[in-house]
Amino acid sequence: MLFINAVIHTMAGSVIENGFIETEGSAIKRVGSVSELSESEKSDAIDLRGDSVYPGFIDTHTHLGLVGDALGFESDDINEMTNPLTPHLRAIDAINPLDLSFKEAAQAGVTAVVACPGSSNPIGGQTAAIKTHGVCVDDMIIKAPLSIKMALGENPKTVYHERKESPSSRMATAAAIRGILNEAKEYFAKKEKDEDQDYNQALEALIPLLKGEIPAYIHAHREDDILTAARIAREFGFDYIIVHGTRGHLVAERLIKENIKIMSGPLLCDRSKPELKDLTPAAPAILKKAGIEISIVTDHPVIPIQYLPLCAGLAAREGLAHEDALRAITIDAAKMAGIENRVGSIEVGKDADFSVFSEDPLTISAKPKMVVINGEIVHKA
């Protein structure tokens, strides 16, 4: 398909004021100025009549499809709260692509998400980057496993305190993570030497993390938990990204020393627990100005996925530069998730995922006039 006469925000360079996008199959074949096209090419094109085109929006931390919309416990598959250490659980085994929220995501221009296990366990399982359009999760995967989900602080502490089991303190949570990582190191070392040992599903799941093939997504709100995450990652030599980092803006200068990256959000929720007492939508701007890499997330269903652009708009209202707010849900989000080779910008060879707007997509009144995922028009107003 050929789309012409659009203001194209490629997020990979300058805005193309009167541009075109040509798709072939699921990929972008050409991008450029309409002046480069012949009259015969233009005659068969889809005319966007001066509207703006943006890359598909990306939410780097959600529970999309793992928590069913309006279905309660029957479709609540986010946490396995019977064992604190479950790195072998895979988000893709619980995702329901026919959940209504996928349609709402696509209609809002959110074309890719990272779907994650929850934060009840110190190690909760494996995340997956997926598209928001499809009927079978296997056909929607961008990358899986994408990361290992870990959690520090109030969530695992509360769950296991109520069960009267360990870990019910921050010390025990960190110790539990260290314990299984040490076991995984020993297991991996023996495997490398072809030494006989019993297969261990949980330890096998941690090998890609220890080999540097995937990072950890570490849930942490409080500043001391953020630095505990950094400490553990440093000890075991793995890459990581902080999910939420709600109080990180209070110690931004210290976080810079650790080269910490933060998936900031949710920004539209209440301060529902002690860790959130300093929650502010100004946090992304403070973190970004300090030099910290950020993306903006909804933590769906905490904030419904379709409001991701609104969350970015709120961050812009509170001081984040408009371009940085757009980047935090497009190319910077893709880079943080490690999927920028596929999505996040409008470039030749990348997936044909983009949305058409007649107004600023970060405003409350904006709705996409058209959404394209994998070269297919999946929504048209």
C-alpha positions, 0 to 999 in steps of 0.5 A, a space after each residue: 500500500 502507498 500512503 501519501 500527503 502526510 506529515 510524517 513524524 518518523 522519530 528517526 530524524 526530521 519530520 517529512 512535511 509532505 511525505 509518503 509511506 509505501 508498505 510491502 507485506 508487513 514491512 515499510 518499503 519506502 519513506 520519502 517526500 511525495 515529490 519523489 513519486 510519479 503521477 501514476 504512483 500517486 493515482 493509486 495511493 491512499 491520500 491522507 490529506 495533510 494528516 500526521 503520521 506517527 510510529 505505532 505507540 509502544 508500552 514497555 510494561 503492561 499486563 495486557 492479556 494476562 488480566 482479562 477485562 471485566 472477567 475477575 479471577 477466571 482470567 487473572 493469570 498475572 501472578 503465581 503466588 504459591 512460590 516466590 521464585 518462578 523464572 520459568 513461567 512465561 507470559 505468552 502462556 497466559 495471554 488472551 489476544 481476544 481480550 477487549 483491551 487488545 482492540 482498545 489498544 490498537 484503536 488508540 494507536 498502541 501497536 506493541 506492548 511488553 506483556 509481563 508477569 506481575 510483581 507479587 514474586 521476587 522473580 515472577 517469570 518471562 516477559 514478551 514483546 507482542 503486537 496488539 492485533 491478532 488471534 494467536 499470541 504465537 503470531 503476534 510475538 516480536 520477542 519472547 522471552 524479552 526479559 525476566 521479571 523481578 520485584 522488590 519492596 512492598 509487593 512481594 513483602 506483602 504477599 508473603 507476609 500474609 502467607 506467613 512465609 519467606 520472603 516477608 522482608 526486603 532483606 529476605 526478598 533480595 536474599 531469595 533472588 541472590 540465592 537462585 541466581 547463585 544456583 543458576 550460575 553453578 548450574 550453568 557452569 556445570 552445563 558448560 563443562 558437560 557435567 551430569 546434573 538433573 534438569 532444572 526448569 527454573 534455573 534453565 530460565 535464568 541462563 539467558 539473563 546470566 549470559 547477557 542475552 536478555 535483561 531483568 525488568 525489576 519492579 521497584 518504587 522506593 529509592 532504596 529498592 532501586 539501588 538494591 536492584 542495581 546492587 544485585 545486578 552489579 553482583 551478577 553482571 546482568 543488564 536490567 531496567 527499573 519498572 516504575 521507579 516512582 521515587 527515583 526522581 528524588 535521587 536522580 543524580 545518584 541514579 545516574 551513577 548506576 546508569 539506571 534506566 526507568 520505565 516511568 508510570 503509571 502516572 494517572 493513578 492514586 497513591 494507593 500504598 506507602 511506596 507511592 506517596 511521592 508519585 508525581 507526573 513530573 517525574 519523567 521530566 525530572 528524570 530526563 533532565 537529569 540524563 536518565 533514559 525513560 519510557 512511559 508506561 500504563 502498567 495496564 490494567 492499572 491505567 487502561 492501555 488506550 490511555 498511554 498517549 494521555 500519560 505521555 501528554 500528562 508528562 509533557 504538561 508537567 515539564 517533559 519536552 513534547 518530543 521527548 514525550 513522543 519518544 518515550 512511547 515510540 523510539 525510546 520505548 523500543 530501544 529500552 525494550 530492545 526491539 528497535 530493530 522492528 518498531 519505534 520509528 518509521 524507517 525502511 525495513 521496519 514493521 509497518 506499524 503507524 497511526 494517522 492523526 489530525 491533531 496532536 496525539 498527546 491531547 485528550 481529544 485526539 483519536 487516530 483516524 487510521 491505524 496500521 499494524 504489520 502493513 494491515 489497516 486494523 482501524 479506520 475511523 
